[in-house]
C-alpha cells in the first residue's frame, strides 16, 4: 500500500502546487484580473474531468497489463514536454478573448502533465483494489486531498516566499520526474500481479446503501452536490479577490477550505453531522446577507472570515452528503468521474455562463440558495427529523422556509442595488455600471461609473460644471496639484494607466497629449456614451486598449512628462503595476524631469511603503499627498484622495503648493518595501494602519 499511497500523495501535491504557480506566471499578462484565476480553475476542473474519464474507461475496457503500458507511455511523453513555463510569445496583445487565450496557453504548456496528474487518484485506487482485494481504497482519496491541501498551504508561505518563478517551475519539473518513477513502479506492481478478473463492464447500476431504490436520485446528487460546492468556491474567490488583490494567497485560502471539507468528510463519516452543519448554515447565510449591505464598513479580516466560514460550512454539507452516497469500491471510478463532471459544470457556470447571464456577481448568492435547496430535497426524501423536548420535528419544512427567505433577501438586495443604475455590464475584467444620482437637484445631479464596489468617476450634469475634476482627481488632490503646477504649462505629454471616465482630461490644455492605457474593453464606450470628459478635452486624446504595463513594454519610449497610475479592478490592488520591473518600464518612458503619480488610496492596504521601496531602488524623490474633506464644507463630489509623487525633479517637488500640501499630510514613518514580479507580499502593507 505504501507505494500507492506515496504516488497518490505526490501526484496530488504536484497537481495543486502547479495551480498557483502557473496562475502567478500569467496573472500580470492579463491585467491582474480576478478572472485569470477563475479561468485557470475552469481549465483545471475540465482537465480533472478528463483525467477521471481516462481512469474510468481504461479500467473498464482494458486489462491490467494494457492499462500499465498505456500509462507508462503517457508518462514518458509528458516528461518530454517539460518544463511548463510559458514563453513571452503567449503574452496577449489586447485585442483577443482573454478566456480563450488563457485556456489555449494552459493547454499547450501544461495540458498533458496536468492530465496525467489528474488521473492519479482514481487510477491508483483502482489498481490498489485490483492488487489488494477486500481492502477499502477510500482513505487513499482522503490522502490525496491531504497532499493537495499541503501543496496549497505551503505555496504562499514557503514556495512563493523563497523561490523565484523560474526556480519554482524547475523544482516542480523535478518533482514530476520523481512522481513518474513512483507511478511506473505501481504500473510494474500491477503488471507483476496481473489480476485475472476481466475489465469492469458490469451493467449493474451502482447505488448507495442509503437509497437502494433510487439510483437515478443518487447519480443526480453525485453531480449536483460537487457542482454546487464548485460554484461557491469560485464565487467566493471572485468576491474576495475583486475587492482586495488577485494574489496566490487569496486564491489558496478558499481552495484550501474546499479541499479540507473533502479530507474531513471522506476520512471518517463521523466528522460530518447533518444537524450541526444544517444549524450552522442559518447564521452563515445571515452574515453573508448582512455583509452584502455593509461590506464597505468592514475590515478585510471580517470579510474574509465571513465568506470563508460560509464556504466551509457549505462545503461540509455538500461533501458530507456526497460521502453518504458513495458506492461500493467497484464503482469508485464512476463515482469520481461524476464528481469531476459536477466540479467542471460548476466551474463553467461561474467562468463562462455567469458573465453572460448576470451583470453582477450574483452567482455567490444563488449558489447558497442551491445548497439550501439540495439539503431540503435530501431531507424531504429521507424524512429526516430531530428531537426537541421529546418531540420529533421534521427538518425539511423549516429549511424550505429558510430557502424562501434567503431568495427573497437576495432579490430585495439586488433590486436595491439597481436604484439609479442606467447601464450595467460584466465581462472577464469585472462589472461596470453607470449610476445616476441626485436627479432632482440640478446643482448636484451627476452620473457615476462604478467598477465592482469602487467608484471610478463622477461627472456633474450641469453644463457649467461638466469640466470640473471630481472624486480623487479634484484640484486639491495630489494629482490635481501636480498637473496644475507642473513647470511646463503647454505641450505636455501625459500617460495615464487606467481610463475610468476620463476625468483627468479636465486638466488638458491645447497642445497637450493625454495617452490612456485601458485593459477593460467596455470602459471607453461607456466613458464616451454617458460622460463627456473625453469629448470636451482641450488636449489631444489617445486610448490604447490592453494592459498598461504590457503595452508600455512593447512601445518605444513615449517621453512622458507625467505618468499617472490609477488602475484598479474593483478595489483590488494591481500588484503587477507596482513591482520593480514595472517601474523600470515606466522610467524608460519618462523624461528626466518628469514625474510619476500613483493613486494609493485603498480601504484595506497602505501602499506607500511600496512607493518608498521604488524610490530607493531608482534614486527617486517621493512625496506623500493626502487630502481629506473632514472639517470643511467641501462639495460632495470632492472625495478623500491619497497620492504619491515620484521624480528626480527636486525643483518641482519644492514648488510652493506641492511643499505646503506635503507638509499638511506627512507620511507615516515607514520602512521601504520592494515588490518584484517574484515576491510581492501584502502582509506588510495589510497590517499598517493609516
N, C-alpha and C positions, 0 to 999 in steps of 0.2 A: 504493500500500500504506500510505502514511503516515496517510491519513485513517482507514482501517480500524483500524490499529494504535492510533492515538490514542483512537478511540471505544471500542475494547475495553479499553484500559488504564484510561481514566477510568471506564467503566462498572464494571469490577472493583473499582477503588478505592472508588467510592461504595457498591458492594454490600457491601463488608466494613467500611467506615467506619461505616455506619449500624447495624451489628450491636451493637458495644459501646455506641454512643450510646443506642439505644432500650433496651438492657438496663439501662444505668445509670439511665435515667429511671424505669423501673418496678421496679427491684430493691427500693427501700425500701417500696414498696406491698405487697410480699409477704414481708415479714419478713427480707429479705436472704438468703433461702434459695438454696443452690446449684441447686435445682430450677428457679429462674427462668431461668437460662441454658440449662439442658437443654431446657426447653420452648421458649425462643426459638430454639434451634438446630433443634429439630424443625420449627418454623414456617419457618425459613429453608431447610431442606432440602426441605420439601414444596413451597414456592414455587419453589425452584430446579428441582425436577422439573417443575412446571407451566410454567416458562419454557422449559425444554428441550423439553417436549412441544409447546408453541406453535411454537418454531423448527422442530421436526421436521415437524409436519404442514402448516404454511404453505408450507414449501419443497417439499413433495411434492405438494400438492394445489392450489396456486395459482401462476399465472405471476408472473414477476418484478415487473411493474408493480403487480399486485394486492397482492403482499407489501409493497411500498413504501407504498402507500396505507394499508393496514391498520395498519402500524406507526406511521406518522406520526399517524394519528388517535388511537391509544392513547397516544402521547407527549403530545399536546395535552390529553387528558383527565387524564393523570397530573399534568401541570403545574397544572391547576386544583385538584387535591386537596392541594397543598402549603399550609402546612407540615405536617410529620408529627408534631408534638409532641402527645402525648395530654393531654386536659384532665383536671382533677381529678375529673370525674364518673366516670372509669374506676377510681378508687380502690376496692378491694374492701372489703366490709363484714364479712368474716369468716365468712359462712355459705354461701359458694358454693364451687364446684370451682375451685381456682386455675389448673389447666391449661386448663380451658375458658375462664376469664376472660382469661387471657393470650393465648390463641390468637385470641379474638374481638377483643380490643383491638388486637393487631397487624394483623389482617386489615383492620379499619376504618381505622386510622391510617396503615398502611404498605403495605397489600396491593398496589395497582396499581403504584405506583412500583417496589417491590421486584420484582414480577413482570416488569416491563419490563427492569429491570437484569439479572435472571436469564437472560433470553433472549439477551442481547447477545453473549456469546461464540460459541455455535454459530451464531446467525443471521448475525452479521457474517462469520464464517469461511465460511459457505456462500455469502453474497453475494460475498465475495472470490474464492472458487473459480469462481463464475459469470463474474465480470468479468476474472479472471486465470487462464484455463485452463492446466493443466500446472504451476502453482506450488503447492507443498505449504502448507496452512494450519496445520499442527500446531504450528509455532513461535509462532503467534499465541495458541494455547492456553497455552503456557508464559508468554507475555507477560501474559495475563490473570491468571495466578496470581502473577506478579511484582507487578502492580497490587494484587491482594488482599493480598499479604504486606506491601507497603509501607503499605497502609492500616492493617493491624493493628499493625504495629510503631510507626507514628507516633502511634497513638491515645493510649496511656498516657503517652508521653514528650513529645509535642508538643501534641496537641489537648486532651486532658483536663487537662494541666498548665497551659494558658494561656488556656482559654476556658470560659465558663460553659456549662451545658447548653443554654440558650436561644440563645447565640451559636453553639454547635456546630450546632444544628438549622438556624439561619439560613444558615450557611456551606454546609451540606450542600444546602439548597434551591437556593442559587445555583449550586453545582456541578452539581446535576441539570439546571438550566436550560442550562448550557454543554454537558452531555452530550446533551441533547435536540437542540441545534443541530448538534452533530457528527454525531449519528445521522441527522438529517434530511438532512444533506449526503451521507452514504453512500447514503441512500434515493434522493436525486436522481441520484447517480452510477449506481446500478443502473437507474433509470428511463431515463437517457440511453443507457446501454449496451444496454438491452433485449435481453438474451441470448435467442437464438431457440429454445434447447432447451426442451422441454416440462417441466413439473414432474416430479420424480423419482418414478416409480411402479414401478421395476423390481422384479420378483418374485425376482430372483436373491438368494440368501442371502449376506450379507457374511461372509466367513470370513477368518481370519488366515492369512498366508503360512506361519506356523509350524505350522498344524494344518488344512490344507485339507480333510481327510477328516472332521473332527468339528465341524461348525458349531454343533451344539447344546451341545457341551462348551465352545466358545468363548463363546457367548452366556451360558451359565450363569456362567462366570468373570467376564464383564463385570459381572454383578450381584453375585456373592458377594465378590469382592475389594474393591470400594468399600464394600460393606455391612460387611465386617469392619473396614476402616480407620475407618469412621464409628463403629462400636461402641467401638473402642479410643479414639478421640478423645474422645467424650463420657464414657466410663467414667473415663479419666484425668483429665479436667477435674473430674468429680464427686469423685474421690479427693483431688485437691489442694485444691479449694475447701472441701470439708466440714471439713477439719482446720485450715485457715488463715483464709481470708476469701474471700467471694464478691465479688471486685472485678475490674474490667476487665483488669488486668494478668494475673491468673491465668486469665482466660478466653482472653486473646490468646495467651499463650505456647504452649499445646498446639495451638491452631488455626493459629498461625504455623508450627510444626514440621510439622503436617499438610500445609499448603499448600506448604511448602518441598520436601517429598518429591514433590509434583506437579510443581513447577517443575523440579527436578533430573531427574526421570525422563522428562518429556516434552520437555525441551530437547535431550537427546542420549542415545541408548541406551547409550553408553559409560559413563555415570555410574553405572549400576546393574550390580553384579556379584552374580550369584546366589550364587556360592560365598562371597564376602566377607560379605554380609549374612546368609546362612544360618548362617555360623560365629558372627557377632556375636549372632545370636538366642539362642544357647545361654547365654552368660553373662548376657545381659539378662534372660532368664526366671529364671535362678538368683537374680539380685539382687532381682527383684520378689517372689519367694517368700520370700527372707530378710527383705525389708522388711516383709512382712505380719506377721512374728513380732516384729520389733524396731523398729517404727515409732516407738514411744513414746520410745525412747532416741536417735533420730536427729535431727539438725538439720534445719531447714526446707530448707536447701540440698541436703543429701544426698537427702532425699525427692523434691524437685522434680527433681533431676538424674537419679535412677534412673527415675522414672516418665516423664519427658520423653524420656530417652535410649531407653527401650524403645519408646515411641510412635514415635520417629523411625525406629528400625530396622524395626519392623513396617510403618510407612507406606511405607518404601522398598521392602520386599518386595511389599506389595500393589500399589502403583502402578507399581513396576518390572515386575512380571509383567503388569500391565494394559497397559502400553505395548507390551510384546512381542506382545500380542494385538490391537493396533489394526488396523482395517480400512482399505481404500482410502478416499481423501477423499470419494468419492461417498456413503459411508455414515457420515460423521462425525456427523451429527445423530442417527442411530440409536445410534451408539456412546455419545455424550454423554447421550442420553436414558436408556439403560440404566444408565450410571454414576450419573446423578442418582437413578434409581429405587433403586439399591443404597444410596446415601447416605441417602435418605429412609427406606428399610427399616431401616438401622442405627440412625438416629435414633429411629424408632418403637419399636424393640426396647428402647432404653435409657430413653426418656421415658415410654412407655406400658406396654409388656409387662413389663419387668423389675420395676417396683414391684408388679405383680400376681402375678408368678411367684416372685420372690425376696423373702426378708425381710431380706437383707443386700445389700451392693453387690457381688454375685458376678459381675456381667457383665464386669468387667475380667479376671478370671482365665479365664473361658470365652471371651472374645474372643481372648485369647492362644492358647488351645487351638485355636480355629477357624483362626487364622493358620497355626499349625503343620500342621493337617490339610490346608488348601488347598495349602501348599507341598509336603507329602508327596504329595498327589494329582497335582500338576503334575509332580513329579519322577518318580513311578512311571509315568505315561503316556508321558513323553518319554524314559524310561530314562537320566536324567542321571547322570553319573558324574564322578569327579575322580581325578587320578593322584597316587599317593603311593609313592615309591621304585619307580618304573617299573611299578607295578601299578595297574590300574583298580579302583576301589571304587564300588559303587552307593551313592548318597546316600540314596535313599528309605528303605531299611531302618533306617539309623541315625536318620533324622529321625522315623520311626514309633516307634522305641523311646523317643526323647525326648518325643514326644507322650504316650505312655502314662505315662511317669514324671511329666510335668507334671500330667496329670489326676489321678494318684494323690496327688501332693503337695497339690493343691488340695482334694481330697476329705478328706485327713487334716487339713489346716488347718481346714477348715470343721467337721469333727467335733470337733476340739479346742476350737474357738471356741464350741461349743454346750454344753460341760460346765457343768452347773448352770443352764442357761437354762430358765426356766419359761414365758416367752412372748416372742415376737419379732414386731414389726410394722414395716411400711415404707410410707411414702406420700410425697407431694410434699415434705414438710418434713424427711424423713430417716428414719433407722432408730431404733427404740426396742426395748430388751429388758429384761426383768426377770430378774435372776440371783440364785440362792440360794447363799449362801456359809457355810462352817463349820457344816454341818448337824449334825455330830456333837458340837459344842461348845456347850452351852446358853448360856453367857455371851457367846459371840462370834457365835452364829447370827444371820444377818441377810439381808435382801432388799436388792438394789441395783437402781437404774434407770440404764441407760446410753443416752445419746443419741449415736449414732455411736461414736467411740472415747473419749468423755468420760463419766465418772460424774456423774450428776445427782441423787444422793442415796442414803443408806444408812439403813435403819431396823432397829434391833435387834428380834429376835423375842421376847425375854424381856419379859413384860408389865410388869415393874418398871422396865425401861429403855426402853420404847417411846416415851416422850416426850422422850428425850434428843436434843438437836440434834447433828447429826453433820457429817462432811466439812468443807467450808469455812464452815459455819454454826455451828460449836460455840461454846461460851461464851467461849473465849479469842480468837476471831476478831474482826476489826474490827466486823462487823455484830452479832455477839453482844454485844460490849461496849456498842455504841451502843444497841441495843434494851434492854439491861438497865439502863443508866444514863441513859436519856433523862429529862429533868426531870418530865414527866407520867407517872405510873405507870399510870393507867387512862384509859379513853375516848379512846384514841389511834386515829387513822385512818391506816392504813398501806397504801401502794400497793406492789405488787411486780410488776415486769415479768419474767415467767418463773416458771412454777409448779413445775416439777420434781415431786418427790413431796410438796411442801408442808411441807418441814422447818421453815420459819420459823414455822409455826403453833405450834411448841413454845414460842414466846415470847408467845403470845397470852394475854391476861388478860380476865376478864369486863368487858364494856363496850367492849373494843377492836373495831375492824373491820379485817379483812385483805381487801383487794381485789386479786386476782391477775389479771394480763393474760397470756394464753397463746395463742400462734398455732397450736400443733400440736394438732389435734383429738383425737388419741389419748392425750395426756398425762393429762388429767383422769380419763378412765375407768380408766387404769392406776393412777393415784395413789389412786383410791378402791377399786379391786378388790384390790390387792396390798399397800397401805400404809394406815396409819390416822391419819396426822398430821392430815388434814383433818377426819375424824370426831371425833377426840379433842380438837380445838382448843377452848379455853375462850372464844375470841373468835368474833364473827360472821364467816363466810367468804363472800366473793363471788368468782365466777370469770367473767371476761369473755373470750369466745373471739374472737381476732383479734390482729393485730399491735399491740403495746403502744403504739407511737408513734401509729399511725393512730387507735386507739381513744381515746387521750387528746386528740388533736386535735379529735375530734368531740364530746367531752364538755364540759359546763360544769365549772368549777373544782371539783375534788374536795376541796380544802382538806386535803391530806395533812399530817400531822405528819412522816411519814417516807416517802420514796420510794426503793425498793431496785431496782437494775438488775442482774439476773442472768439474761440471756437469751443463750444461745449455741446455735448449731446445730452439733452435734458439737463440734469445737474451734475453729470459725470465729468470727472477731470480728464482732459485729453493728455494722458501721461506721455504719449509718444511725441507730443509737440513741445515738451519741456525737458527733454534729455540733452545731454552734452552733444550728441550727434546732431540733434535738431538745431541747436544754437550755432554749430559750425556752418550749417547750411544758411541760416539767417544772416550771419555776419558776412558771408560771401556775397549776399545781395544788398548789403548796406553800405552807404557812403561812409568815409572815415569820420565825418562829423554828424552822422545820423544817429537816431536812437530807436530802441525797441520798447514798445509799451505793451505790458501784459496785464490783462484783466485777471485779478487774483481773488475776486470776491467769491466766496463759497460758503455754503451753510455748515459744512462739516469739517473742512480741511483748511489749514493755513499753508498756502503755497509760497509764502515769502522766503522761507529758508532755501527753497529750490532755486529761486532767483538769486539769492545771495551766493549759492554754490556756483551758478553760471557766471556771476560777476567775478568771482575769484579765479575760475578756470580760464577766463578770457580777458582778464585785466580790464574790467569794465567798472565804471561808477554806477551805483544803483541808489535810487531814492524811492521812498515809500510815501504814497499819496492816498490818504483816506478822507472821504467826505461823508459826514453823517448829518441827516436832516434834523436830528433831535435838537430841540430848544429854539428853533426858528420857524416862522410861518411860511416855509417854502411850499411851492406848488406841489401837488401830489404826484406829478409826473417826473419830479426830480428824486431819484432813488439813491439809496446807500451805494457808494462807489468806492472801490479799493483797487488801486493800480500800482504797478512798479514800473519805473523807467530805467532803462539800462543804456549807457552810452559812454564814449570816450571824450565827448564834448563837454568839458567841465564848465565852460562859459555858459552853455545853455542851462545846465543844472543850477547854476548860481544866478540865473535871471531872477529878478525880484519876486515875481508872483510864484514861481516854482519853489524858491527858497522859503517863502512865507508859508506856502501850503505844506511843504515837507516838515517845517518846524512845528506846525499845528497838529501833525499826525505822525509823531515819531514812531518808528518801527520798534517792536519789542527786541530786547537783546537776545539774539538767536544765533545758533551755530549754523554755518553754511552746510547745505545738504546737496550733494551732487547726484543727479539721476542720470543713468545711462540706459541704452536700449536693453542691456542685460540685467541691470539692477535698478529698480525704481520702487522702493518700498514706501507704502503710505503710512506705516505705523508711526514714524517720527513726526509726520505732519498731522496725523489724525488726532493725536493726544494733546496738541498745543492749543490752549485757549487763545482767543483774540477778541 
